[in-house]
């Protein structure tokens, strides 16, 4: 039960763990530059499209033949779709909603993974995994139960986007496990390409429906967008490096630090409300994620890029 925690104390895992913490820090604090870009006239969907197409261009220059794997392995298109929906959901939600609430709802990912791994990978859920699912769902019901609402349902677009993003993130992780035999560059191409295309499509639909404003083209947001693009590129490379060298359980445990980074940064900048309901429900969600991270792996294999 404690193998994931024990693994963190081994000297040879220091660099992979540090790489995963870098990834978690970038994602946990990405809400701030997205809000800065929105204040400069760039909706988070336009920002996501711009940043991910920039990253996509870097990958194409680095591995120009990576696209060929899409012909050999058509399931990479599903990875692109799942990764794209993840980014549309999360990046939009943290820009318009309560940051901590969004991150907690997003981190239902271990609960969704139980159901998706059952459907996609044929992994029959154990009693322990069903208990984690029950814990996480209880936590989300507590978080969603607003004082003025008789039912624990999503209260706005940020809640719906966070739930969709978490479900899509779980699908992304399941597909990464299913496609671990494909080249790392091809998986990165799918993830960044999916993020760019899906964000662009959602932005154009939102623009036509009056939900998303047209981008304000100014040099003021260029340094922020460039910095965020480089940060996402580095964080993805850090994830590939760390996940390839650690057990999946250890990776999942370290990635939970994203909640810490998001909570501390949101508290410091007044972008979250720490109500008792959020704290109690959030504790159950985090507990379910911790139990998932410390559970013995079924395959015993780490993800290899």
QUIDA-V790688 format. One line per field, one symbol per residue. phi: phi as a letter, one per 40 degrees, with the letter a starting at -180 (. if undefined). psi: psi as a letter, one per 20 degrees, with the letter a starting at -180 (. if undefined). burial: + if it has 16 or more other ideal C-beta (glycine too) atoms within 10 Angstrom, else -. A space follows every 10 residues. Layout:
# QUIDA-V790688
phi->???
psi->???
burial->???
This chain:
# QUIDA-V790688
phi->.bcccccccc dccdcdcccc ccccccccbc dccccccccc hbddcccccc cccccccccc ccbccccccc ccbccccccc cccccdcdcc cccccbbcdc dcccccccdc cccdcccccc bgcccccccc ccccdccccc ccccccdcbc bcbdcacccc cccccccccc ccccccccbc cccdcccccc cccccccccc cccccccccg cbcccccacc cdcccccccc cccccccccc ccccbbcdcc dccccccdcc ccccccccbg babccdcccc cccccccccc ccccccccbg bccbc
psi->hjhhghhiip hijgghghgh hgghgghhji hghhhghhhj joqhgggggg hhhghghhgh hgmhjhhhhh ghniihhhgg gghghghggg hggihirpgg gghghhkigh ghhgghhggg ikopprhghh gggggghggh hghinqhjpi qmqpiahggg ggggggghhg hggghhghki iqqghhgggg ghggggghgg ghggghghjj hpqqqooqih ighgggghgh ghgghghhgg gghiiqqhgg ghghiiihgg gggghhghjk jqomqhghgg ghhgghgghg hhhiqpqhhj qqpp.
burial->---+--+--- --+--++-++ ++++++++++ ++++++++-+ -+++++++++ ++++++--++ --+--++-++ --+--+-+++ ++++++++++ ++++++++++ ++++++++++ ++++-++--- --+-----+- -++-++-+++ -+++-+---- ---++--+++ ++++++++++ +++++++-++ -+++++++++ ++++++++++ -++--++--- -+--+----- +--++--++- +++-++++++ ++++++++++ +++++++++- +++-++---- ++--+-++-- ++-+++-+++ +++++----- -++-+
